[in-house]
Amino acid sequence: MTVLAITDEDASALDQFFVVRQQFPLHIARDPDQRTLSHFGVRSLPSFALLDGQGKLVSPLTNSLRDLPTQTAE
């Protein structure tokens, strides 16, 4: 499983964030125009979702990691 964080924050804000947060997903994509966020219907941050290998949502968006399913139908 790969965890990807997507943010609309600028690079300097991310640098400040990582000074405090040492443990975070290795893969981070910047989406300054919020195209990806809009595509998936993200209305608030943080939001979490599970996607399959083709980028299709396999769980509803949620604001808590605890609400994500632990298993998905294949």
N, C-alpha and C positions, 0 to 999 in steps of 0.2 A: 504494500500500500504506500502511496506517495501522498504526503500532505503538502498542499500548496496554499500559501497565504496570499491574498490579493488585497491591495490597499490603494487608496487614492492620495495618500500622504506623499509629500515631496521627500527627496533624498535626505535633506538635513533633519527633518522630523524623524525619519527612520533611524538615522545615526544616533540621535538623542534617545530614542526608544531602546535601542540595543545596548546603550551604556547601562541601563537599568535591568533590562530583560536579557539574561544570558541564554535561557532555554526557550527556543522558538523554532518553528519549522525552518528547515534549511532552504526551502524553495520559496522565494517571495517574488511576486510579480507586481509591478506598479501599474496602476490603471488610472492615471490622472484625469482622463476624460470620463471616467466611470462607465465605459462601454460594457465591460464584462459585468459589472454590478447591475446595470440596467437590464442586460440580456437575461439575467437570472432573477430579476425582480427584487433585488436587495433594496430594502427601504430603511434599514437601520443597521448600525454597526455596533458590536460585531454581529455577523450572521454566519451560520455554518450550514453546509449541505454536503451530501455525498454524491459524487458523480461517477459514472462508469467510465470505461476506457475510451469511449467515444464522446465524452463530455456531456452526456445526458443525465439530468437529475434523477437519482434513484431514491431520494428522500426529500421531504418538504424542507424549505428553509426554516431555520430555528435560530433563536438568540442564545442558546445554551448547548454546549457540547453534550451535556447529559441527555438531551432530547433526541440525539441522533440514534438511529437503530444500531444495535451491535452486530446484526446480521442483515443482509439484504437478499432478496430472491434473485437468482441468476437467470 
